[in-house]
Amino acid sequence: MRNEKPVPASEFLKPIETQRASEAIFEQIRGLIIDGKIRPGDRLPSERDMMKTFGRSRPTIREALRMLENAGLIRITPGSGGAVVQTLTTASIEQPLADMLALNRITKNELLEYRRLNDVTFAGWAAERRTEEDLKAIEANLETMSRSLDNLEKFIESDIEFHRLIAAAGKNSFAQIVTGVISASVMNLLYTSFADVEERQGTLHRSNVLRVHRKIYEAILKGDAEGAREATREHMLGFETDFKNII
């Protein structure tokens, strides 16, 4: 446990000369945290000290601190004398990616191209690196999907989880983070689209998704990396067809 002493304001922080002062303060402190100059457990200077250092008003300082807290970088405890830097979490990385998807800065074709390459790779890693715990989790997920063929919302949730579990089994942290963001964003879009599809057609589609998921799982269970990649290629081909025809 680090000693929660205030970081000397003059050591790292610099006065802000911009009209968007709260954002500039946010970026400066965020950069110091990411660079490791201010570390988890360190306590930031008090609001009063930061007002003197930055030459800005209390509302501006509080807005910057609120932005840092929303980003998961600090914890603010009223009356504690200064916010405490938190350990970086995946949420700090996930939100900017999710925002880019929501703002259409990533096109559908770019998304399809990414998944065509990377989902296949992740499945191969899973076949090579999975543990017994991973296999049990994926098997339980498939059982949930099987019970949810008539429940679109539950099925979509299980579909998101399946791809997260595959990435987790591949033991690559970056893959897990990006897969979580992309899966949630894409599946929410699919849910909105499939909600209007005729009931029987939707059930048949979900049955086919489950079939291919099981095929991927069987290859991972056998430790067959190429088989897992090939099954995922089949899955991505179906996904691209749905993505283009329905959305």
C-alpha positions as CSV (number, residue, x, y, z in Angstrom):
1,M,0.0,0.0,0.0
2,R,1.5,3.3,-1.1
3,N,1.8,6.2,1.3
4,E,-1.0,8.6,0.4
5,K,1.1,11.8,0.7
6,P,0.2,14.7,-1.6
7,V,2.2,14.9,-4.8
8,P,4.2,18.2,-4.6
9,A,2.3,20.5,-6.9
10,S,5.5,22.2,-8.3
11,E,7.1,18.9,-9.1
12,F,5.0,17.9,-12.1
13,L,2.0,20.3,-12.6
14,K,2.2,23.4,-14.7
15,P,0.0,26.5,-15.1
16,I,-2.7,26.3,-17.7
17,E,-3.0,28.9,-20.4
18,T,-6.1,28.0,-22.4
19,Q,-9.8,28.8,-22.3
20,R,-10.7,25.1,-22.0
21,A,-8.8,24.9,-18.8
22,S,-10.6,21.9,-17.2
23,E,-9.8,19.7,-20.2
24,A,-6.2,20.8,-20.2
25,I,-5.8,20.0,-16.5
26,F,-7.5,16.6,-17.1
27,E,-5.1,15.8,-19.9
28,Q,-2.0,16.9,-18.0
29,I,-2.8,14.8,-14.9
30,R,-4.0,11.9,-17.0
31,G,-0.7,12.0,-18.9
32,L,1.3,12.0,-15.6
33,I,-0.7,9.0,-14.4
34,I,-0.2,7.0,-17.6
35,D,3.5,7.9,-17.7
36,G,3.9,6.6,-14.1
37,K,5.0,10.0,-12.7
38,I,1.9,9.9,-10.5
39,R,1.1,6.4,-9.4
40,P,-1.8,4.4,-7.9
41,G,-2.1,5.3,-4.2
42,D,-0.6,8.8,-4.6
43,R,-2.8,11.6,-3.4
44,L,-3.2,14.7,-5.6
45,P,-2.8,18.1,-4.2
46,S,-5.8,19.7,-2.5
47,E,-8.2,21.8,-4.5
48,R,-6.8,24.9,-2.9
49,D,-3.2,24.0,-3.9
50,M,-4.3,23.1,-7.4
51,M,-6.1,26.4,-7.8
52,K,-2.8,28.2,-7.0
53,T,-0.7,25.9,-9.2
54,F,-3.0,26.1,-12.3
55,G,-4.1,29.7,-11.7
56,R,-7.8,28.6,-12.1
57,S,-11.0,28.8,-10.1
58,R,-12.4,26.1,-7.9
59,P,-15.2,25.1,-10.3
60,T,-12.6,24.6,-13.1
61,I,-10.5,22.4,-10.8
62,R,-13.5,20.4,-9.7
63,E,-14.6,19.8,-13.3
64,A,-11.2,18.5,-14.2
65,L,-11.3,16.2,-11.1
66,R,-14.8,15.0,-12.1
67,M,-13.5,14.1,-15.6
68,L,-10.6,12.2,-14.0
69,E,-12.9,10.3,-11.7
70,N,-15.3,9.4,-14.6
71,A,-12.3,8.0,-16.5
72,G,-11.6,5.8,-13.5
73,L,-8.2,7.4,-12.9
74,I,-8.9,8.9,-9.4
75,R,-11.2,8.4,-6.4
76,I,-12.6,11.6,-4.8
77,T,-13.6,11.4,-1.1
78,P,-15.1,14.6,0.2
79,G,-13.1,16.1,3.0
80,S,-10.1,13.8,2.5
81,G,-7.7,16.6,1.4
82,G,-7.1,15.4,-2.1
83,A,-8.2,12.8,-4.7
84,V,-6.3,9.4,-4.7
85,V,-5.0,8.0,-7.9
86,Q,-6.5,4.6,-8.8
87,T,-5.0,1.5,-10.5
88,L,-5.8,1.7,-14.2
89,T,-8.7,-0.5,-15.2
90,T,-10.0,-1.7,-18.6
91,A,-12.7,0.9,-18.4
92,S,-10.1,3.6,-18.9
93,I,-9.3,2.1,-22.3
94,E,-12.7,0.7,-23.3
95,Q,-14.7,4.0,-23.2
96,P,-12.7,5.9,-25.9
97,L,-13.0,2.9,-28.3
98,A,-16.8,2.6,-27.6
99,D,-17.1,6.4,-28.2
100,M,-15.4,6.0,-31.6
101,L,-17.8,3.3,-32.6
102,A,-20.8,5.3,-31.5
103,L,-19.6,8.4,-33.3
104,N,-19.0,6.4,-36.5
105,R,-15.3,7.2,-36.6
106,I,-14.9,3.5,-37.3
107,T,-16.8,2.4,-40.4
108,K,-18.7,-0.9,-40.7
109,N,-16.3,-2.1,-43.3
110,E,-13.3,-1.4,-41.0
111,L,-15.1,-3.3,-38.2
112,L,-15.8,-6.3,-40.5
113,E,-12.2,-6.3,-41.7
114,Y,-10.9,-6.2,-38.1
115,R,-13.1,-9.1,-37.0
116,R,-12.3,-11.2,-40.0
117,L,-8.7,-11.2,-39.1
118,N,-8.6,-10.9,-35.3
119,D,-11.5,-13.1,-34.2
120,V,-9.9,-15.9,-36.2
121,T,-6.5,-15.3,-34.5
122,F,-8.1,-15.2,-31.0
123,A,-9.7,-18.5,-31.6
124,G,-6.4,-20.1,-32.5
125,W,-4.8,-18.7,-29.4
126,A,-7.7,-20.0,-27.3
127,A,-7.1,-23.6,-28.7
128,E,-3.4,-23.3,-27.8
129,R,-3.6,-21.6,-24.4
130,R,-7.0,-22.5,-22.8
131,T,-7.3,-23.9,-19.3
132,E,-9.8,-26.3,-17.9
133,E,-11.5,-23.3,-16.3
134,D,-11.8,-21.6,-19.7
135,L,-13.4,-24.8,-21.2
136,K,-15.9,-25.0,-18.4
137,A,-16.9,-21.4,-18.8
138,I,-17.3,-21.7,-22.6
139,E,-19.3,-24.9,-22.2
140,A,-21.6,-23.3,-19.6
141,N,-22.1,-20.3,-22.0
142,L,-23.2,-22.6,-24.8
143,E,-25.7,-24.3,-22.5
144,T,-27.1,-20.8,-21.7
145,M,-27.3,-20.0,-25.4
146,S,-29.1,-23.3,-26.1
147,R,-31.7,-22.4,-23.5
148,S,-32.1,-18.9,-24.9
149,L,-33.0,-19.7,-28.6
150,D,-36.5,-18.2,-28.0
151,N,-35.2,-15.2,-26.1
152,L,-33.4,-12.7,-28.3
153,E,-32.1,-10.5,-25.6
154,K,-30.7,-13.3,-23.5
155,F,-29.2,-14.9,-26.6
156,I,-27.5,-11.7,-27.5
157,E,-26.0,-11.4,-24.0
158,S,-24.7,-14.9,-24.2
159,D,-23.3,-14.3,-27.7
160,I,-21.3,-11.3,-26.3
161,E,-20.1,-13.4,-23.5
162,F,-19.0,-16.2,-25.8
163,H,-16.6,-13.9,-27.7
164,R,-15.3,-12.5,-24.5
165,L,-14.6,-16.0,-23.2
166,I,-12.7,-16.9,-26.3
167,A,-10.5,-13.8,-26.0
168,A,-10.0,-14.6,-22.3
169,A,-8.9,-18.1,-23.1
170,G,-6.3,-16.7,-25.5
171,K,-4.6,-15.1,-22.6
172,N,-4.0,-11.7,-24.3
173,S,-5.2,-8.8,-22.3
174,F,-5.4,-6.3,-25.1
175,A,-7.5,-8.8,-27.1
176,Q,-9.9,-9.1,-24.2
177,I,-10.4,-5.4,-23.9
178,V,-11.0,-4.7,-27.6
179,T,-13.2,-7.8,-27.9
180,G,-15.4,-6.6,-25.0
181,V,-15.9,-3.2,-26.6
182,I,-16.5,-4.4,-30.1
183,S,-18.8,-7.3,-29.1
184,A,-21.0,-5.2,-26.9
185,S,-21.3,-2.4,-29.6
186,V,-22.0,-4.8,-32.5
187,M,-24.4,-7.0,-30.6
188,N,-26.4,-4.1,-29.4
189,L,-26.7,-3.1,-33.0
190,L,-27.7,-6.6,-34.0
191,Y,-30.3,-6.8,-31.3
192,T,-32.0,-3.6,-32.6
193,S,-32.0,-5.1,-36.1
194,F,-33.1,-8.6,-35.3
195,A,-35.9,-7.4,-33.0
196,D,-37.9,-6.7,-36.2
197,V,-37.1,-10.0,-38.0
198,E,-39.9,-12.5,-38.2
199,E,-39.9,-14.9,-35.2
200,R,-39.2,-18.2,-37.0
201,Q,-36.4,-16.7,-39.1
202,G,-34.8,-15.2,-36.0
203,T,-34.9,-18.6,-34.2
204,L,-33.3,-20.3,-37.2
205,H,-30.6,-17.7,-37.3
206,R,-29.8,-18.1,-33.6
207,S,-29.7,-21.9,-34.0
208,N,-27.1,-21.5,-36.7
209,V,-25.0,-19.2,-34.6
210,L,-25.1,-21.7,-31.8
211,R,-24.1,-24.5,-34.2
212,V,-21.0,-22.6,-35.3
213,H,-20.1,-21.6,-31.7
214,R,-20.2,-25.2,-30.7
215,K,-17.9,-26.0,-33.7
216,I,-15.4,-23.4,-32.4
217,Y,-15.6,-24.8,-28.9
218,E,-15.0,-28.4,-30.0
219,A,-11.8,-27.4,-31.8
220,I,-10.7,-25.4,-28.8
221,L,-11.5,-28.4,-26.6
222,K,-9.3,-30.6,-28.8
223,G,-6.5,-28.1,-28.8
224,D,-6.9,-27.8,-32.6
225,A,-5.8,-24.3,-33.4
226,E,-6.4,-24.5,-37.1
227,G,-9.8,-26.1,-36.6
228,A,-10.7,-23.3,-34.3
229,R,-9.6,-20.7,-36.8
230,E,-11.5,-22.4,-39.7
231,A,-14.7,-22.6,-37.7
232,T,-14.3,-18.9,-36.7
233,R,-13.8,-18.0,-40.4
234,E,-17.1,-19.7,-41.1
235,H,-18.7,-17.8,-38.3
236,M,-17.3,-14.5,-39.5
237,L,-18.6,-15.1,-43.0
238,G,-22.1,-15.6,-41.6
239,F,-21.7,-12.5,-39.4
240,E,-20.7,-10.4,-42.4
241,T,-23.7,-11.6,-44.4
242,D,-26.1,-10.7,-41.5
243,F,-24.3,-7.4,-40.9
244,K,-24.6,-6.3,-44.5
245,N,-28.1,-7.7,-45.2
246,I,-29.9,-6.8,-42.0
247,I,-28.2,-3.7,-40.7
